[in-house]
């Protein structure tokens, strides 16, 4: 397992690489800054996203968990930059209850890159499992130009 932290306006984001795929992103800072071609590319893309120069990540990802968790992560990954979907919309597409989608969103191991911040409740803004909670979610949506949806 290799890790590298990337400072952004959303906090220090630490990428984890295992067996040739990004498996985790979280709000911690690791002392050791590992190097690999994948971590280099992931750190560059994360920095470009934070600078407003990248809208779509192109990285090999591996989501641990059930097939359902992977299906929800795939549905979140399909939401374009600057847009949002509701838990209900994703639930309808997957044929499951919205609450189950909400729980899977909360278990997203690679937030930001798998954009769980783009998923909203039926009546608007909901929680966010990353550091800073809903304030970080709002900052990410503003960064993407989707803040108008919050009003």
C-alpha positions in Angstrom: 0.0 0.0 0.0 1.4 3.4 -1.0 0.0 6.8 0.0 0.5 10.4 -0.9 -1.2 13.6 0.4 -2.2 16.4 -1.8 -3.0 19.8 -0.2 -6.1 21.5 -1.7 -8.6 24.1 -0.7 -10.8 21.2 0.4 -8.2 20.0 2.9 -5.2 17.6 2.7 -6.5 14.7 0.6 -4.6 11.4 0.9 -4.6 9.0 -1.9 -4.0 5.3 -1.3 -2.8 2.9 -4.1 -3.0 -0.8 -3.8 -2.1 -3.3 -6.6 -2.2 -0.7 -9.4 -5.4 1.0 -8.5 -6.6 3.9 -6.3 -8.5 2.3 -3.4 -9.1 5.2 -1.0 -9.1 9.0 -0.7 -9.5 10.5 2.8 -8.8 13.7 4.7 -5.7 12.8 6.5 -2.1 13.7 6.0 0.5 11.0 5.9 4.1 11.7 6.8 5.6 9.5 4.1 4.9 10.6 0.6 5.2 7.5 -1.6 6.0 7.7 -5.2 4.7 5.6 -8.1 3.6 6.4 -11.6 -0.1 6.0 -10.5 0.2 8.1 -7.4 2.1 10.8 -9.5 -0.8 10.8 -12.0 -3.5 10.8 -9.3 -1.8 13.6 -7.4 -1.5 15.7 -10.6 -5.1 15.1 -11.5 -6.3 15.9 -8.0 -4.3 19.1 -8.0 -5.6 20.0 -11.5 -9.2 19.4 -10.3 -8.6 21.6 -7.3 -7.2 24.3 -9.6 -10.3 24.2 -11.8 -8.3 22.7 -14.7 -9.8 19.1 -14.7 -13.4 17.9 -14.8 -13.0 14.2 -15.3 -10.6 11.9 -13.5 -8.9 9.2 -15.6 -7.5 6.7 -13.0 -7.8 3.0 -12.3 -10.1 2.7 -9.2 -11.0 -0.3 -7.1 -14.0 0.0 -4.8 -14.0 -2.6 -2.0 -17.3 -3.8 -0.9 -20.4 -5.4 -2.3 -21.6 -5.4 -5.9 -24.2 -2.9 -4.7 -21.6 -0.6 -3.3 -19.7 -0.8 -6.7 -23.0 -0.2 -8.6 -23.7 3.0 -6.6 -20.1 4.2 -7.0 -20.4 3.6 -10.8 -23.7 5.6 -10.8 -22.0 8.5 -8.9 -19.1 8.4 -11.3 -21.5 8.9 -14.2 -22.7 12.2 -12.8 -21.1 14.9 -14.9 -19.0 17.7 -13.4 -21.2 20.6 -12.3 -24.4 18.5 -12.1 -26.2 16.7 -9.4 -28.6 13.7 -9.0 -30.8 12.7 -6.1 -30.6 9.6 -4.1 -34.0 8.8 -5.5 -32.9 9.1 -9.1 -30.0 6.7 -8.5 -32.2 4.4 -6.5 -34.8 4.3 -9.3 -32.1 3.5 -11.9 -30.8 0.7 -9.7 -34.2 -0.6 -8.6 -33.4 -0.2 -4.9 -34.6 2.1 -2.0 -33.2 5.6 -1.8 -32.0 5.0 1.8 -29.8 2.1 0.6 -28.2 4.5 -2.0 -27.6 7.0 0.8 -25.8 4.4 2.9 -23.7 3.4 -0.1 -22.8 7.0 -0.8 -21.7 7.4 2.8 -19.5 4.4 2.4 -17.8 5.7 -0.8 -14.1 4.9 -0.2 -12.9 7.4 -2.9 -14.8 10.6 -2.5 -14.1 13.6 -4.8 -12.8 11.2 -7.5 -16.0 9.2 -7.2 -18.2 12.3 -6.7 -20.6 11.5 -3.9 -20.8 15.2 -3.2 -22.9 15.4 -6.4 -25.7 13.4 -4.8 -28.5 15.4 -3.1 -31.6 14.6 -1.2 -35.1 15.0 -2.8 -35.4 18.4 -1.0 -31.9 19.6 -1.4 -28.6 19.4 0.4 -27.8 16.4 2.6 -24.8 15.3 4.6 -21.3 14.4 3.5 -19.0 11.9 5.0 -15.7 13.7 4.3 -13.9 16.0 6.7 -15.9 19.2 7.2 -19.2 17.5 6.4 -21.8 19.4 4.5 -19.5 22.5 4.4 -17.0 20.6 2.3 -19.8 19.3 0.1 -21.0 22.8 -0.5 -17.4 23.9 -1.3 -17.0 21.1 -3.8 -20.4 21.9 -5.5 -19.4 25.6 -5.6 -16.1 24.7 -7.2 -18.0 22.8 -9.9 -20.4 25.6 -10.5 -23.3 23.6 -9.1 -24.0 25.9 -6.1 -27.0 27.4 -7.8 -28.8 24.1 -7.1 -28.4 24.7 -3.3 -30.6 27.8 -3.2 
